[in-house]
Amino acid sequence: MRITLNGRKIELDAGWAFEVRERYGKPNDIVILNGFQIEEDCKISENDILNIITKGVMPGKDELESMMMARHTPRVHSEVKKGKVAVAGLGGLGSNIAVMLARVGVGQLLLVDFDVVEPSNLNRQCYSISHLGMPKTAALKKQIQEINPFVKIELRDVRVAENNVRELFEGYDIVCEAFDKPEAKAVLVNTALEQLPDIKVVAASGMAGCESSNLIRTVKPMKRLYLCGDLENGAGTGSGLMAPRVMVCAGHQANMVLRLLLGMEEA
């Protein structure tokens, strides 16, 4: 029988998952079969994907990547790894979107922002005190490399404007709009859809305050444009941006990106 064990194709005559663990691992190792951690022994079949993970041990490069992706649905990783995604704006939305995309194994990320990390960012953005004063691009790249060293990362420390959208994002499959200001959002979305006919845009509108998280949703208002948020609650006096709803919206954007990379174009 031929299976994939920790990222390597092997031939074996074992018929059960725990039997494989006895041969290649330790009794207390975690066993993940086709994306699901099993607690009871399961029969294995031709072309199954099995991961045996020893807690607290740093594996080799290929083995590490296989183990990181072991909890994904089988064969999803090979598709997602081909993806090229740009994240424009690395604040509450963008910093969290980028980390989630790195965790799901997107192969190439473009991180675009002109700002530095400052104390008020810490209430919702994916940074820590050690990042204060650093360019957001560099701080986020450092975090991503500590999570998933297999992602190719490109950085652009620049403000997005109508005259540089094509140059910045050409060649990418998807761009995530993650700006705070409506004017900046409109410039990126409108220019990208007009000048880059092959790109898909995943944007956001309405995630301020502490309204119900159930109001946040993903819609497809037009071809190649996906919009996440409640579409109503913008930031203003008495209604600030806080981690829970911002991160829910970021999750919607990251999940829509994942769906698009897998060919699922409905919101």
C-alpha positions as CSV (number, residue, x, y, z in Angstrom):
1,M,0.0,0.0,0.0
2,R,1.2,3.5,-0.8
3,I,0.5,6.4,1.6
4,T,2.0,9.8,2.4
5,L,3.6,9.8,5.8
6,N,4.8,13.2,7.2
7,G,5.1,14.5,3.7
8,R,6.9,11.5,2.1
9,K,5.4,8.8,-0.1
10,I,6.1,5.4,1.3
11,E,5.2,1.8,0.6
12,L,4.0,-0.3,3.6
13,D,2.0,-3.4,4.5
14,A,0.4,-2.0,7.6
15,G,-3.4,-1.7,7.5
16,W,-4.0,0.5,10.6
17,A,-3.0,4.0,11.6
18,F,-1.7,3.1,15.1
19,E,0.3,0.2,13.5
20,V,2.1,2.8,11.5
21,R,2.7,4.9,14.6
22,E,4.3,1.8,16.3
23,R,6.8,1.5,13.5
24,Y,7.6,5.2,12.9
25,G,6.8,7.0,16.1
26,K,6.2,6.8,19.8
27,P,3.2,5.6,21.7
28,N,2.0,9.1,22.7
29,D,2.6,10.8,19.3
30,I,-0.4,12.6,17.8
31,V,-1.8,10.8,14.7
32,I,-3.6,12.9,12.0
33,L,-5.3,10.9,9.3
34,N,-6.5,12.8,6.2
35,G,-6.7,16.1,8.1
36,F,-8.4,14.7,11.3
37,Q,-6.7,13.9,14.6
38,I,-7.8,10.4,15.6
39,E,-8.1,9.2,19.1
40,E,-9.1,5.6,18.2
41,D,-7.3,3.4,15.7
42,C,-8.5,3.6,12.1
43,K,-8.0,1.5,9.0
44,I,-5.9,3.2,6.3
45,S,-6.3,3.0,2.6
46,E,-4.3,3.5,-0.6
47,N,-3.1,7.2,-1.0
48,D,-4.2,8.2,2.5
49,I,-2.3,11.1,4.2
50,L,-0.9,10.3,7.6
51,N,1.0,12.5,10.0
52,I,2.7,11.3,13.2
53,I,3.7,14.2,15.4
54,T,5.9,14.1,18.4
55,K,5.2,17.0,20.8
56,G,7.9,19.5,21.4
57,V,10.3,18.2,18.7
58,M,11.5,20.4,15.8
59,P,11.3,18.3,12.6
60,G,13.1,18.9,9.4
61,K,11.9,21.5,6.8
62,D,9.8,19.2,4.6
63,E,8.4,17.3,7.6
64,L,7.6,20.6,9.3
65,E,5.6,21.9,6.4
66,S,3.7,18.6,6.1
67,M,2.9,18.7,9.8
68,M,1.8,22.3,9.7
69,M,-0.7,21.5,6.9
70,A,-1.8,18.2,8.4
71,R,-5.0,19.5,9.8
72,H,-6.1,20.9,6.4
73,T,-8.5,19.0,4.2
74,P,-6.4,16.7,2.2
75,R,-5.0,18.1,-1.1
76,V,-6.1,21.7,-0.2
77,H,-2.5,22.7,0.6
78,S,-1.2,22.0,-2.9
79,E,-3.7,24.4,-4.3
80,V,-3.4,27.1,-1.7
81,K,0.4,27.1,-2.0
82,K,0.1,28.2,-5.6
83,G,-1.8,31.3,-4.5
84,K,-0.4,34.9,-4.7
85,V,-2.3,37.3,-2.4
86,A,-1.7,41.0,-1.7
87,V,-2.8,42.6,1.6
88,A,-3.1,46.4,1.3
89,G,-3.1,48.0,4.8
90,L,-1.6,46.2,7.7
91,G,-3.7,47.4,10.5
92,G,-6.5,45.6,12.4
93,L,-7.8,43.9,9.3
94,G,-4.7,43.4,7.3
95,S,-2.3,42.2,10.0
96,N,-4.7,39.5,11.0
97,I,-5.6,38.6,7.5
98,A,-2.0,38.1,6.6
99,V,-1.3,35.9,9.6
100,M,-4.3,33.7,8.8
101,L,-3.3,33.4,5.2
102,A,0.2,32.4,6.3
103,R,-1.3,29.7,8.6
104,V,-3.4,28.2,5.8
105,G,-0.2,28.1,3.6
106,V,-0.7,30.7,0.9
107,G,2.5,30.5,-1.1
108,Q,3.2,34.2,-1.7
109,L,2.1,37.3,0.1
110,L,2.6,41.0,-0.8
111,L,2.4,43.2,2.3
112,V,1.8,46.9,1.6
113,D,1.7,49.7,4.2
114,F,3.5,53.0,4.8
115,D,3.1,53.2,8.5
116,V,5.0,52.1,11.7
117,V,3.6,50.2,14.7
118,E,2.5,52.6,17.5
119,P,0.9,52.0,20.9
120,S,-2.7,52.5,19.9
121,N,-2.4,49.7,17.4
122,L,-2.1,47.1,20.1
123,N,-5.8,47.1,20.9
124,R,-6.7,45.2,17.7
125,Q,-3.7,44.7,15.4
126,C,-1.4,41.7,15.3
127,Y,1.6,43.3,16.9
128,S,3.2,43.4,20.3
129,I,5.2,45.8,22.3
130,S,8.5,44.6,20.8
131,H,7.3,45.8,17.4
132,L,6.7,49.4,18.5
133,G,8.5,51.8,16.1
134,M,9.0,49.2,13.4
135,P,7.6,49.5,9.9
136,K,4.4,47.4,9.9
137,T,5.7,45.5,6.9
138,A,8.9,44.4,8.6
139,A,7.1,43.6,11.9
140,L,4.5,41.5,10.2
141,K,7.1,39.7,8.0
142,K,9.0,38.7,11.2
143,Q,5.9,37.3,12.8
144,I,4.9,35.3,9.7
145,Q,8.4,33.8,9.3
146,E,8.1,32.5,12.9
147,I,4.7,30.9,12.0
148,N,5.3,29.7,8.5
149,P,8.8,29.9,7.1
150,F,7.6,28.6,3.7
151,V,5.7,31.7,2.6
152,K,7.4,33.9,0.1
153,I,6.9,37.5,1.3
154,E,7.3,40.7,-0.6
155,L,7.2,44.1,1.2
156,R,6.3,47.5,-0.2
157,D,6.5,50.5,2.2
158,V,4.4,52.8,0.2
159,R,1.0,54.6,0.3
160,V,-1.4,53.1,-2.2
161,A,-2.6,55.7,-4.7
162,E,-4.4,55.6,-8.0
163,N,-1.2,56.0,-10.0
164,N,0.6,52.9,-8.4
165,V,-2.2,50.3,-8.1
166,R,-1.3,48.5,-11.3
167,E,2.4,48.5,-10.6
168,L,1.9,47.2,-7.0
169,F,-0.6,44.5,-7.5
170,E,-0.2,43.2,-11.1
171,G,0.6,39.5,-11.1
172,Y,-1.3,38.7,-7.9
173,D,-4.5,36.6,-7.9
174,I,-6.3,38.5,-5.1
175,V,-5.9,41.8,-3.3
176,C,-7.3,42.3,0.2
177,E,-8.4,45.9,0.8
178,A,-7.8,46.5,4.5
179,F,-7.7,50.3,4.9
180,D,-9.3,52.5,7.6
181,K,-10.4,55.4,5.5
182,P,-13.3,55.2,3.0
183,E,-11.5,57.3,0.4
184,A,-8.5,55.0,0.4
185,K,-10.8,52.0,0.1
186,A,-12.6,53.4,-2.9
187,V,-9.3,54.3,-4.7
188,L,-7.9,50.8,-4.4
189,V,-11.1,48.9,-5.2
190,N,-12.2,51.0,-8.1
191,T,-8.7,51.3,-9.7
192,A,-7.9,47.6,-9.2
193,L,-11.2,46.5,-10.8
194,E,-10.7,48.9,-13.7
195,Q,-6.9,48.4,-14.4
196,L,-6.4,44.8,-13.4
197,P,-9.0,42.6,-15.2
198,D,-7.7,39.3,-13.8
199,I,-7.5,40.2,-10.2
200,K,-10.2,39.6,-7.5
201,V,-10.7,42.1,-4.7
202,V,-11.8,41.2,-1.2
203,A,-12.7,44.4,0.7
204,A,-14.3,45.4,4.0
205,S,-16.9,47.8,5.3
206,G,-18.5,48.0,8.7
207,M,-16.9,46.3,11.7
208,A,-16.7,49.1,14.3
209,G,-18.1,49.0,17.8
210,C,-19.5,46.1,19.7
211,E,-22.7,45.3,17.7
212,S,-23.5,41.7,17.2
213,S,-20.8,39.7,15.3
214,N,-23.7,37.9,13.5
215,L,-24.2,41.1,11.5
216,I,-20.9,40.6,9.8
217,R,-21.2,38.7,6.5
218,T,-19.6,38.3,3.1
219,V,-21.4,39.4,-0.1
220,K,-20.6,39.6,-3.7
221,P,-21.9,43.0,-5.0
222,M,-20.4,42.6,-8.4
223,K,-18.1,40.4,-10.5
224,R,-14.6,40.1,-9.0
225,L,-15.6,42.1,-5.9
226,Y,-16.3,40.6,-2.4
227,L,-17.3,42.7,0.5
228,C,-17.0,41.7,4.2
229,G,-18.5,43.4,7.2
230,D,-21.9,44.6,8.4
231,L,-21.8,47.4,5.7
232,E,-23.1,49.9,8.2
233,N,-21.1,50.5,11.4
234,G,-18.0,52.6,10.6
235,A,-15.6,54.0,13.1
236,G,-16.4,57.3,14.7
237,T,-16.9,59.2,18.0
238,G,-18.3,56.7,20.5
239,S,-17.8,53.7,18.2
240,G,-14.2,52.7,18.0
241,L,-12.4,49.8,16.4
242,M,-12.0,46.9,18.8
243,A,-10.4,43.5,18.4
244,P,-13.4,41.2,18.4
245,R,-15.4,42.6,15.5
246,V,-12.3,43.6,13.5
247,M,-11.0,40.1,13.8
248,V,-14.3,38.5,12.8
249,C,-14.3,40.7,9.7
250,A,-10.7,39.8,9.0
251,G,-11.6,36.1,9.3
252,H,-14.3,36.6,6.7
253,Q,-11.8,38.2,4.3
254,A,-9.2,35.5,4.9
255,N,-11.8,32.7,4.4
256,M,-13.1,34.3,1.2
257,V,-9.5,34.4,-0.1
258,L,-9.1,30.7,0.7
259,R,-12.4,29.9,-1.1
260,L,-11.3,31.9,-4.2
261,L,-7.9,30.1,-4.3
262,L,-9.8,26.8,-4.2
263,G,-12.1,27.9,-7.1
264,M,-15.1,28.6,-4.9
265,E,-16.4,32.0,-6.3
266,E,-19.7,32.3,-4.5
267,A,-19.7,34.4,-1.3
